Amino acid sequence: MRIRFTKMQGAGNDFVVLDETRGRLGLQPAQYRWLADRHFGVGADQVLSVRPSPAPGIDFEYVIHNADGGEVEQCGNGARCFVRYVRERGLTDKRTVRVRTMNTVLELTEADDGRVTVDMGPPVFDLPQVPFDDAGLSPHPQGGWHTWRLALGTDAAAPHADVAVLSMGNPHAVQLVADVDAAPVAAVGALVERHPRFPKRVNAGFLQVVDRSHARLRVWERGAGETLACGTGACAAVVAGIRLGLFDPRVDVQTRGGLLTIAWDGGDAPVRMTGPAATVFEGEIEVPQ
Ligand SMILES: N[C@H](CCC[C@H](N)C(=O)O)C(=O)O
């Protein structure tokens, strides 16, 4: 099947974007994996599909598949590319669009200077909704909130990770590190991603607090490995840092791929993320059956 696609990136987190507003392509997980493959396909961290409005008051449906072919609930950097895409292709002339993902409605706004702000909705701390299995664990109090100690092996001498656990619509486990450049992102991130206490796996964030309004972050993403930036990961890291008493309500997060600004006023307030979005190239490709 020959398909048209657009390659986009937001802070270096890269995407294959598909226009399914006039009909679905009917792709299977193996075909999403192939499209994301950096050697045999186009190459991307996620594949994003733009689908027609599912309900009144919603402009589009926003469907996200990780590089491993699995469909997931949320993608923050992808949301910024989504609004750039629908405006560039004339699918809307609105400056603010509302899109529905698997479990949330996001509001995306493109400013005159091209920067995009996403209302990511409120963070979720209810552990069964993350989901996270805390059976037999006691939280470690820290700065007015708490972290959870994850054993990363079976024997008593196994290393552990102390993680803050929350959902931005998708699951996140955030740990504090002194220096992100020295953090064992691949080794520990892969163990946290597939830790049995996360039945749907988890995105593993490594957060360095620079000061109360600046952070550095690396993320080992569920279903994609380490990416140059993770939008929901930046939101989760700032929310965790605020709850742990480490950040003010607005934080600039330096990722390997670029700068994201995250703001959250606490409680049920929405998390708002601002950052870049860019179209890299358009193309056509024959997708194997
Ligand atoms: N790997 C994530 C999806 C993409 C999130 C990330 N690319 C972002 O910008 O939020 C997950 O499985 O929940």
The ligand as an ORCA input file, in Angstrom:
! r2SCAN-3c Opt
* xyz 0 1
  N       6.198      6.814     24.878
  C       4.977      7.444     25.388
  C       4.189      8.074     24.220
  C       4.898      9.278     23.628
  C       5.180     10.328     24.661
  C       6.208     11.399     24.288
  N       6.797     11.259     22.968
  C       5.649     12.790     24.520
  O       6.057     13.739     23.842
  O       4.794     12.928     25.448
  C       4.112      6.382     26.071
  O       4.238      5.207     25.723
  O       3.316      6.773     26.942
*
